[in-house]
Amino acid sequence: MYNIETLQISSAYPCLIVYLLDQSYSMGEALDTNNKAQKLADAINEIIFETGLKCYDATGELKNRFELAVVGYGSQISVVEPAWEGTLQDRWVVPISEVFPQAVGERDGIPIWIRPKAGQDTPMTKAFENAYRICEAWINWGNHRDCHPPIVINISDGVPTDDGSYNFSNLRNVAESLKMLSTNYGGTNIFNIHIGNMGGDSILFPSHLRNMNQFANLLFDLSTPLNPFMVQMAANMGYNVVNGSKGYVYNGSAKNLLDFLNIGSNPL
């Protein structure tokens, strides 16, 4: 295993980020001054924009330092599909240089690649199975075994509706298999954010959970710890983090969502 602290993400050695977006019916519920689906779309579009801006070199050329998959699940019954709009809509993985020119609009000064959706059920297990296939194919292509491990960020407000097993063991098994997919720098990272209007205090980047319901515990268990760079980045943003803090947020605000995506999308 190579030392990840010596790795520099570049166009020659890019990083894959897979966003899994809950687009089920309950995402139409109110959150702050809008609904969950719109808040999620705004945050994803903004972080894609910020990620791209960081890929410009000194000459103004947009370098393919990141490759992105944005996967929606639940807009239709049991459907998992690319969430891109416009000419990207049928593509699973897209280099950042091909994402930037394909915005389909603008909202509050931020380009739009993803539109809000709130449809049917919550096929989360199927979404993670899809993430496994995406990450496996990506790792096995070209020189990607010498690249940063993929990062999977799942954003959901609901309960998996496609796992009939006790304690969601099917979903847990898929997630564990996903974590085992590795490059020479380590296993795939899985981060989760549980958004909703359930009340109670926010829980941000915890190292453990107490007295939480089974669905919060599920997403926490699926999550991997932040790497040292992410811990430092979260601390610099004012979050109370320690070594062992997980990439997990419960009942966070829209700002927490954007911060979480910013931290999760900056592996080094």
DRENTOR-972370 format. One record per residue (C-alpha): residue number from 0; residue in three letters; chain; z negated, x negated, y. Coordinates in steps of 0.05 Angstrom, whole numbers, always signed. Each point is the difference from the previous one (the first is absolute). Layout:
N
NUM; ALA; A; Z; X; Y
...
//
This chain:
268
0; MET; A; +0; +0; +0
1; TYR; A; +19; -27; +68
2; ASN; A; -46; -1; +61
3; ILE; A; +17; +61; +42
4; GLU; A; -32; -31; +62
5; THR; A; +58; -50; +2
6; LEU; A; +54; +54; -5
7; GLN; A; +42; +16; +61
8; ILE; A; +38; +65; -2
9; SER; A; +72; -12; +22
10; SER; A; +70; +26; -10
11; ALA; A; +6; -50; -58
12; TYR; A; -66; +25; -30
13; PRO; A; -9; +73; +23
14; CYS; A; -55; +50; -15
15; LEU; A; +11; +70; -28
16; ILE; A; -41; +57; +30
17; VAL; A; +2; +68; -35
18; TYR; A; -27; +60; +39
19; LEU; A; -16; +61; -42
20; LEU; A; -4; +62; +45
21; ASP; A; -33; +65; -21
22; GLN; A; +47; +55; +24
23; SER; A; -35; +57; -36
24; TYR; A; -16; +68; +30
25; SER; A; -68; -18; +27
26; MET; A; +29; -53; +45
27; GLY; A; +18; +58; +46
28; GLU; A; -73; +9; +18
29; ALA; A; -25; -17; +70
30; LEU; A; -24; -70; +16
31; ASP; A; -22; -17; +71
32; THR; A; +52; +32; +47
33; ASN; A; +55; +3; -53
34; ASN; A; +5; +7; -75
35; LYS; A; -11; -52; -54
36; ALA; A; +74; -7; -16
37; GLN; A; +19; -15; +72
38; LYS; A; -57; -50; +8
39; LEU; A; +21; -34; -64
40; ALA; A; +73; -3; +21
41; ASP; A; -18; -27; +69
42; ALA; A; -43; -55; -30
43; ILE; A; +52; -20; -52
44; ASN; A; +55; -3; +53
45; GLU; A; -43; -41; +46
46; ILE; A; -20; -50; -53
47; ILE; A; +72; -8; -24
48; PHE; A; +18; -14; +73
49; GLU; A; -56; -51; +9
50; THR; A; +17; -33; -67
51; GLY; A; +71; -9; +22
52; LEU; A; -19; -29; +68
53; LYS; A; -39; -54; -36
54; CYS; A; +62; -20; -38
55; TYR; A; +39; -24; +60
56; ASP; A; +6; -75; +5
57; ALA; A; +3; -42; +64
58; THR; A; +75; +10; +6
59; GLY; A; -7; +76; -2
60; GLU; A; +27; +7; -71
61; LEU; A; -33; +53; -44
62; LYS; A; -21; -36; -64
63; ASN; A; -9; +36; -67
64; ARG; A; -73; -21; -9
65; PHE; A; -18; +69; -28
66; GLU; A; +35; +49; -46
67; LEU; A; -24; +72; +5
68; ALA; A; -3; +59; -47
69; VAL; A; -24; +66; +30
70; VAL; A; -10; +51; -55
71; GLY; A; -19; +72; +11
72; TYR; A; -32; +44; -53
73; GLY; A; -12; +74; -1
74; SER; A; +51; +26; +51
75; GLN; A; +28; +40; -58
76; ILE; A; -33; +16; -67
77; SER; A; -11; -65; -39
78; VAL; A; +50; -37; +43
79; VAL; A; -7; -75; +16
80; GLU; A; +56; -27; +44
81; PRO; A; +16; -48; +56
82; ALA; A; -29; +27; +65
83; TRP; A; +51; -32; +46
84; GLU; A; +42; +44; +45
85; GLY; A; +73; -9; +18
86; THR; A; +44; -52; -34
87; LEU; A; -60; -32; -36
88; GLN; A; -22; +64; -34
89; ASP; A; +23; -18; -71
90; ARG; A; -25; -72; +1
91; TRP; A; -64; -24; -33
92; VAL; A; -8; -70; +28
93; VAL; A; +30; -21; +67
94; PRO; A; -3; -67; +36
95; ILE; A; -31; +6; +69
96; SER; A; +65; -22; +34
97; GLU; A; +35; +60; -30
98; VAL; A; -57; +48; +19
99; PHE; A; -1; -15; +74
100; PRO; A; +71; +23; +18
101; GLN; A; -7; +65; -39
102; ALA; A; -52; +38; +40
103; VAL; A; +18; +74; +5
104; GLY; A; -36; +13; +66
105; GLU; A; -59; -18; +43
106; ARG; A; -69; +30; +13
107; ASP; A; -46; -26; +55
108; GLY; A; +40; -64; +5
109; ILE; A; -2; -15; -75
110; PRO; A; +62; +3; -44
111; ILE; A; +0; +53; -55
112; TRP; A; +18; -17; -72
113; ILE; A; -48; +49; -34
114; ARG; A; -10; +74; +18
115; PRO; A; -61; +41; -17
116; LYS; A; +2; +43; -63
117; ALA; A; -51; +46; -32
118; GLY; A; +28; +33; -62
119; GLN; A; -28; +14; -69
120; ASP; A; -45; -35; -51
121; THR; A; -28; -71; -2
122; PRO; A; +34; -41; -56
123; MET; A; -40; -63; +14
124; THR; A; +3; -27; -71
125; LYS; A; +76; +6; +2
126; ALA; A; +1; -36; +68
127; PHE; A; -40; -58; -28
128; GLU; A; +46; -3; -61
129; ASN; A; +58; -5; +49
130; ALA; A; -36; -55; +39
131; TYR; A; -8; -38; -66
132; ARG; A; +74; +2; -13
133; ILE; A; +17; -21; +71
134; CYS; A; -49; -59; -2
135; GLU; A; +20; -22; -70
136; ALA; A; +74; -2; +18
137; TRP; A; -14; -35; +66
138; ILE; A; -43; -54; -31
139; ASN; A; +52; -14; -54
140; TRP; A; +57; -9; +51
141; GLY; A; +21; -67; +27
142; ASN; A; -56; -46; +23
143; HIS; A; -51; +56; +11
144; ARG; A; -49; -29; -50
145; ASP; A; -11; -54; +53
146; CYS; A; -14; +52; +53
147; HIS; A; -63; +37; +24
148; PRO; A; -20; +55; -50
149; PRO; A; +23; +70; +19
150; ILE; A; -45; +45; +41
151; VAL; A; -4; +74; -17
152; ILE; A; -32; +45; +52
153; ASN; A; -14; +72; -22
154; ILE; A; -16; +52; +53
155; SER; A; -25; +67; -25
156; ASP; A; -46; +57; +19
157; GLY; A; +0; +34; -67
158; VAL; A; -14; +2; -73
159; PRO; A; +51; -23; -52
160; THR; A; +31; +61; -32
161; ASP; A; +39; -35; -55
162; ASP; A; -57; -33; -39
163; GLY; A; -32; +46; -50
164; SER; A; -43; -55; -31
165; TYR; A; -75; -7; +6
166; ASN; A; -21; -41; +61
167; PHE; A; +73; -9; +19
168; SER; A; +7; -53; -53
169; ASN; A; +76; +4; +0
170; LEU; A; +4; -17; +74
171; ARG; A; -53; -54; -8
172; ASN; A; +39; -32; -57
173; VAL; A; +64; +0; +40
174; ALA; A; -36; -32; +60
175; GLU; A; -31; -54; -45
176; SER; A; +68; -16; -29
177; LEU; A; +28; -4; +71
178; LYS; A; -55; -49; +20
179; MET; A; +20; -44; -59
180; LEU; A; +71; -8; +26
181; SER; A; -4; -68; +32
182; THR; A; +37; -56; +34
183; ASN; A; -23; -72; -4
184; TYR; A; -48; +16; +57
185; GLY; A; -38; +57; -33
186; GLY; A; +2; +74; -19
187; THR; A; +27; +59; +39
188; ASN; A; -46; +27; +54
189; ILE; A; -16; +75; +2
190; PHE; A; -31; +30; +63
191; ASN; A; -18; +74; +12
192; ILE; A; -16; +43; +59
193; HIS; A; -30; +69; -11
194; ILE; A; +15; +43; +61
195; GLY; A; -27; +69; +11
196; ASN; A; -47; +47; +37
197; MET; A; -56; -1; -50
198; GLY; A; -53; -18; +51
199; GLY; A; -53; -54; -5
200; ASP; A; +2; -72; +23
201; SER; A; +60; -45; -9
202; ILE; A; -4; -54; -52
203; LEU; A; +42; -60; +18
204; PHE; A; +15; -60; -45
205; PRO; A; -62; +8; -44
206; SER; A; -20; -48; -55
207; HIS; A; -33; +58; -39
208; LEU; A; -8; +76; +5
209; ARG; A; -61; +44; -8
210; ASN; A; -8; +75; -6
211; MET; A; +74; +16; +7
212; ASN; A; +42; +52; -36
213; GLN; A; +44; -18; -60
214; PHE; A; +64; -1; +41
215; ALA; A; -27; -50; +51
216; ASN; A; -27; -42; -57
217; LEU; A; +68; +3; -34
218; LEU; A; +38; -29; +59
219; PHE; A; -54; -52; +11
220; ASP; A; +4; -21; -73
221; LEU; A; +76; -6; +5
222; SER; A; -5; -47; +60
223; THR; A; -1; -76; -1
224; PRO; A; -43; -45; +45
225; LEU; A; +28; -25; +66
226; ASN; A; +21; -72; -1
227; PRO; A; -37; -49; +47
228; PHE; A; +53; +6; +54
229; MET; A; -5; +76; +0
230; VAL; A; -76; -4; +2
231; GLN; A; +4; -44; +61
232; MET; A; +51; +45; +33
233; ALA; A; -43; +62; -12
234; ALA; A; -61; -36; +27
235; ASN; A; +40; -19; +63
236; MET; A; +15; +74; +9
237; GLY; A; -74; +15; -1
238; TYR; A; -7; +26; -72
239; ASN; A; -62; -17; -40
240; VAL; A; +31; -37; -59
241; VAL; A; -24; -51; -51
242; ASN; A; +33; -39; -56
243; GLY; A; +12; +52; -53
244; SER; A; +17; +56; +50
245; LYS; A; +54; +43; -29
246; GLY; A; +64; +25; +32
247; TYR; A; -27; +71; +4
248; VAL; A; -14; +49; +56
249; TYR; A; -33; +68; -8
250; ASN; A; +2; +55; +52
251; GLY; A; +25; -47; +54
252; SER; A; +30; +18; +67
253; ALA; A; +73; -9; +20
254; LYS; A; -20; -67; +31
255; ASN; A; -32; -22; -66
256; LEU; A; +65; +19; -36
257; LEU; A; +42; -43; +46
258; ASP; A; -50; -58; -3
259; PHE; A; -1; +5; -76
260; LEU; A; +75; -2; -4
261; ASN; A; +2; -59; +47
262; ILE; A; -51; -39; -41
263; GLY; A; +33; +19; -66
264; SER; A; +69; -19; +24
265; ASN; A; -22; -70; +22
266; PRO; A; -17; -36; -65
267; LEU; A; -3; -70; +32
//
